[in-house]
């Protein structure tokens, strides 16, 4: 099963994509951001290029993203499928993805702008491994410390309310065509992402099961 999770910044794509990947399908969740960080740590030529791009704050070119993703989904653990977290983000990326794989389902998580701003303002990231926490909904076991590596947690500048509103504006501008793109393919499932983590998870899990069952894919 190959699934894409879409949604605005802060809507909970990463959290819920991971939960669904583990509970429902036992397949890997793939985040392009995680792939970039892993490649940069390796110190390869590609990794060095990625490190420079990320440090400059620029977007990683589509052709580079697709190549890294192509390599990742060719690994043995992706044999039964995978869930893509937040990719693609634009029509050209979606078209490039279509050329290397077939997507079964696209889950679009929808929440109000205020809900997203509230969530992001409580979000902290590990400086060391990039793990993300929400101090209100998914707090670390030890305040200010990452559960995975013990690294320091911090709030990024792009998580300030005014910056978040601009990110949401850009997201709506670039992603609305992408939602229509998948709707026309008949593989888009929209899910209300308002509420507590467990409540939203159950909603997504049940919606996916129903969608697959109706199409004889379960």
C-alpha positions as CSV (number, residue, x, y, z in Angstrom):
1,X,0.0,0.0,0.0
2,X,1.5,3.3,-1.1
3,X,0.0,6.3,0.7
4,X,0.7,10.1,0.7
5,X,-0.2,12.3,3.7
6,X,-1.0,15.9,2.8
7,X,-1.9,18.8,5.0
8,X,-0.8,22.3,6.1
9,X,2.3,22.8,8.2
10,X,1.5,21.8,11.8
11,X,-1.7,19.8,11.0
12,X,0.0,16.6,12.3
13,X,1.0,14.8,9.1
14,X,4.2,13.3,10.5
15,X,2.6,12.1,13.7
16,X,-0.4,10.5,12.1
17,X,1.5,9.1,9.1
18,X,3.8,7.3,11.5
19,X,1.0,6.0,13.6
20,X,-1.0,4.7,10.6
21,X,2.2,3.2,9.0
22,X,2.9,1.2,12.1
23,X,-0.6,0.2,13.2
24,X,-2.4,-0.4,10.0
25,X,0.2,-1.6,7.5
26,X,3.5,-2.2,9.2
27,X,5.3,-0.2,6.5
28,X,7.8,2.6,6.8
29,X,6.9,6.3,7.0
30,X,9.1,8.3,4.7
31,X,9.7,12.0,5.3
32,X,11.9,13.9,2.8
33,X,13.2,16.1,5.6
34,X,14.5,13.0,7.4
35,X,16.0,11.7,4.2
36,X,17.9,14.9,3.6
37,X,19.3,14.9,7.2
38,X,20.3,11.3,6.9
39,X,22.1,11.9,3.6
40,X,23.8,15.0,4.9
41,X,25.2,13.0,7.9
42,X,26.7,10.4,5.6
43,X,29.0,13.1,4.1
44,X,28.5,11.9,0.5
45,X,28.8,14.3,-2.4
46,X,25.0,14.5,-2.5
47,X,24.9,14.9,1.3
48,X,27.3,17.8,1.2
49,X,25.2,19.5,-1.5
50,X,22.1,19.0,0.6
51,X,23.8,20.4,3.7
52,X,24.7,23.6,1.9
53,X,21.1,23.9,0.5
54,X,19.5,23.3,3.9
55,X,21.9,25.7,5.7
56,X,21.1,28.5,3.2
57,X,17.3,28.0,3.7
58,X,16.7,27.3,0.0
59,X,14.4,24.6,-1.3
60,X,16.0,21.4,-2.4
61,X,15.6,21.1,-6.2
62,X,12.8,18.7,-7.3
63,X,15.2,16.5,-9.3
64,X,17.4,16.0,-6.2
65,X,14.3,15.2,-4.0
66,X,13.0,12.7,-6.5
67,X,16.4,10.9,-6.8
68,X,16.8,10.6,-3.1
69,X,13.2,9.3,-2.8
70,X,13.6,6.9,-5.6
71,X,16.6,5.4,-3.9
72,X,14.7,5.1,-0.6
73,X,11.6,3.4,-1.9
74,X,13.8,0.8,-3.7
75,X,15.0,-0.5,-0.3
76,X,13.7,-3.9,0.8
77,X,11.6,-2.5,3.7
78,X,9.4,-0.7,1.1
79,X,8.5,-3.9,-0.6
80,X,4.9,-3.9,0.9
81,X,4.6,-0.1,0.5
82,X,5.2,3.0,2.4
83,X,3.6,6.3,3.6
84,X,5.0,9.6,2.3
85,X,4.9,12.4,4.8
86,X,4.3,15.8,3.2
87,X,5.5,14.9,-0.3
88,X,4.7,15.9,-3.0
89,X,4.1,19.6,-2.3
90,X,3.5,20.8,-5.9
91,X,2.1,19.6,-9.2
92,X,5.6,19.1,-10.8
93,X,6.6,17.0,-7.8
94,X,3.4,14.9,-8.1
95,X,4.0,14.4,-11.8
96,X,7.6,13.3,-11.1
97,X,6.4,10.9,-8.4
98,X,3.9,9.4,-10.9
99,X,6.9,8.6,-13.1
100,X,8.6,6.4,-10.5
101,X,5.7,4.8,-8.6
102,X,1.9,4.4,-8.4
103,X,0.2,5.9,-5.3
104,X,-2.9,4.1,-4.0
105,X,-4.3,6.7,-1.6
106,X,-3.8,10.4,-0.7
107,X,-5.0,11.4,2.8
108,X,-5.5,15.1,3.1
109,X,-5.7,16.3,6.7
110,X,-7.8,19.4,7.2
111,X,-7.9,21.8,10.2
112,X,-8.6,25.4,10.8
113,X,-5.9,28.1,10.6
114,X,-6.3,28.9,14.3
115,X,-5.9,25.2,15.3
116,X,-2.7,25.0,13.2
117,X,-1.3,28.2,14.7
118,X,-2.0,26.9,18.2
119,X,-0.3,23.5,17.4
120,X,2.8,25.0,15.9
121,X,3.3,27.6,18.7
122,X,3.6,24.6,21.0
123,X,6.0,22.7,18.7
124,X,9.6,22.1,19.6
125,X,12.3,20.4,17.5
126,X,15.4,18.5,18.6
127,X,18.6,20.3,17.5
128,X,20.4,17.0,17.2
129,X,18.1,14.6,15.4
130,X,15.2,16.7,14.2
131,X,12.5,14.8,16.1
132,X,9.4,17.0,16.7
133,X,7.4,17.4,19.9
134,X,4.3,19.3,20.9
135,X,4.6,20.3,24.5
136,X,0.8,20.3,24.8
137,X,-0.2,17.2,22.9
138,X,3.0,15.1,22.5
139,X,5.4,16.3,25.2
140,X,8.9,14.8,25.8
141,X,9.4,12.6,28.8
142,X,12.0,15.1,30.2
143,X,11.2,18.7,29.7
144,X,13.5,20.3,27.1
145,X,15.2,17.0,26.1
146,X,14.6,14.7,23.2
147,X,13.4,11.2,24.1
148,X,15.4,9.6,21.2
149,X,18.8,11.2,21.6
150,X,18.7,13.5,24.6
151,X,19.3,16.6,22.4
152,X,18.1,20.1,23.2
153,X,14.6,21.0,22.1
154,X,14.0,24.5,20.7
155,X,11.2,26.5,18.9
156,X,12.2,27.6,15.4
157,X,11.7,31.1,14.1
158,X,9.3,29.8,11.5
159,X,6.9,28.7,14.3
160,X,6.0,32.2,15.3
161,X,2.3,33.1,14.6
162,X,2.9,35.7,11.9
163,X,5.4,33.5,10.1
164,X,3.0,30.6,10.4
165,X,0.2,32.6,8.8
166,X,2.5,33.3,5.8
167,X,3.5,29.7,5.6
168,X,-0.2,28.8,5.5
169,X,-0.8,31.3,2.7
170,X,1.9,29.9,0.6
171,X,0.7,26.3,1.4
172,X,-2.8,27.1,0.2
173,X,-1.5,28.8,-2.9
174,X,0.8,25.9,-3.9
175,X,-1.2,22.9,-2.6
176,X,-4.8,23.6,-3.7
177,X,-3.9,22.5,-7.3
178,X,-2.3,19.4,-5.8
179,X,-5.5,18.5,-3.9
180,X,-7.5,18.8,-7.1
181,X,-4.9,16.8,-9.0
182,X,-5.4,13.8,-6.7
183,X,-9.2,14.3,-6.4
184,X,-9.4,14.0,-10.2
185,X,-7.5,10.7,-10.0
186,X,-10.1,9.4,-7.6
187,X,-7.6,8.6,-4.8
188,X,-8.1,11.6,-2.4
189,X,-9.5,11.1,1.1
190,X,-10.1,14.2,3.2
191,X,-10.1,13.8,6.9
192,X,-11.0,16.3,9.7
193,X,-7.8,16.8,11.8
194,X,-9.4,18.8,14.6
195,X,-9.2,17.3,18.1
196,X,-6.8,15.4,20.3
197,X,-4.1,13.1,18.8
198,X,-5.8,9.8,19.7
199,X,-9.2,11.1,18.5
200,X,-7.8,12.2,15.1
201,X,-5.8,9.0,14.8
202,X,-9.0,6.9,15.2
203,X,-10.8,9.1,12.7
204,X,-8.0,8.7,10.1
205,X,-7.6,4.9,10.7
206,X,-11.3,4.2,10.3
207,X,-11.6,6.5,7.3
208,X,-8.8,4.7,5.6
209,X,-10.2,1.2,6.4
210,X,-13.6,2.3,5.1
211,X,-12.1,3.8,1.9
212,X,-10.1,0.7,1.2
213,X,-12.9,-1.7,2.0
214,X,-15.3,0.1,-0.4
215,X,-12.7,-0.4,-3.2
216,X,-12.0,-4.0,-2.3
217,X,-8.4,-3.2,-1.3
218,X,-8.6,-4.3,2.3
